[in-house]
């Protein structure tokens, strides 16, 4: 994972939802991370507009500022990997249930 957004000071706050809660991979910043996206905390002129980027993006972000805290970066990567793994398992389960009804 080359997620530069996870190494940026502008990453929007991650509101922790308890691990195992079904909403963890569905809502907020954690839901976005589960889908491989991240909200940017940089404010834009349009009210209510939230900017997001793919965390796997190879294109440079003009707002990127590196975060100095290595432990925080490491925990962000671990959280994103776990959420993506959980989301993939949930999605596969939904797909299997959909095939059972046919």
C-alpha positions in Angstrom: 0.0 0.0 0.0 1.5 3.3 -1.0 -1.2 5.4 0.6 0.2 8.9 0.8 -3.1 10.2 2.2 -2.5 8.1 5.3 0.8 9.9 5.8 -0.6 13.4 5.5 -1.4 15.9 8.2 -4.6 16.9 6.4 -6.3 13.5 6.7 -9.7 14.2 8.1 -10.3 12.9 11.7 -11.1 9.2 12.0 -14.0 8.8 14.4 -13.4 5.5 16.0 -16.3 3.0 15.8 -15.7 -0.1 18.0 -14.1 -3.0 16.2 -16.7 -5.6 15.3 -19.6 -3.0 15.1 -21.3 -3.5 11.7 -21.2 0.2 11.1 -17.4 0.3 11.2 -17.0 -0.5 7.5 -20.2 1.4 6.4 -20.1 5.0 7.7 -17.8 8.0 8.1 -14.0 8.0 7.5 -13.7 4.4 8.5 -16.3 3.4 5.8 -14.3 5.4 3.2 -11.0 3.7 4.3 -12.7 0.3 3.9 -13.5 1.2 0.3 -9.9 2.5 -0.4 -10.8 6.2 -0.1 -9.9 8.9 2.4 -11.5 12.2 3.3 -9.2 15.2 3.1 -9.4 17.7 6.0 -8.5 20.7 3.8 -11.4 23.1 3.7 -12.8 24.2 0.4 -15.0 27.1 -0.5 -18.1 25.0 -1.2 -19.9 24.4 2.2 -20.7 20.8 3.0 -18.3 19.5 0.3 -15.9 16.9 1.5 -12.9 16.1 -0.8 -11.8 12.5 -0.9 -9.0 10.7 -2.7 -8.1 7.1 -3.3 -5.5 6.0 -0.8 -3.7 4.0 -3.5 -3.4 7.1 -5.7 -0.1 7.6 -7.4 -0.9 11.1 -8.5 0.5 13.8 -6.2 -1.8 15.8 -4.0 -1.2 19.6 -4.0 -2.2 19.7 -0.3 0.1 16.9 0.9 2.1 17.7 4.1 3.9 14.8 5.7 3.1 13.7 9.2 6.0 13.3 11.5 4.5 10.8 13.9 5.6 7.3 12.7 3.4 5.4 15.2 0.3 7.3 14.1 1.1 6.5 10.4 1.7 2.9 11.3 -1.7 2.7 13.1 -3.5 4.4 10.1 -2.0 1.8 7.7 -3.0 -1.1 10.0 -6.6 0.3 10.4 -7.0 0.8 6.7 -5.7 -2.7 5.9 -8.0 -4.3 8.5 -11.1 -2.3 7.3 -10.4 -3.2 3.7 -10.1 -6.9 4.6 -13.3 -6.7 6.6 -15.1 -4.9 3.8 -14.0 -7.4 1.2 -15.2 -10.3 3.4 -18.6 -8.6 4.0 -19.0 -7.8 0.2 -18.1 -11.4 -0.7 -20.7 -12.7 1.9 -23.3 -10.3 0.3 -22.5 -11.6 -3.1 -22.7 -15.2 -2.0 -26.1 -14.6 -0.4 -27.3 -12.9 -3.6 -26.3 -16.0 -5.6 -28.1 -18.4 -3.2 -31.5 -16.8 -4.0 -31.2 -17.3 -7.7 
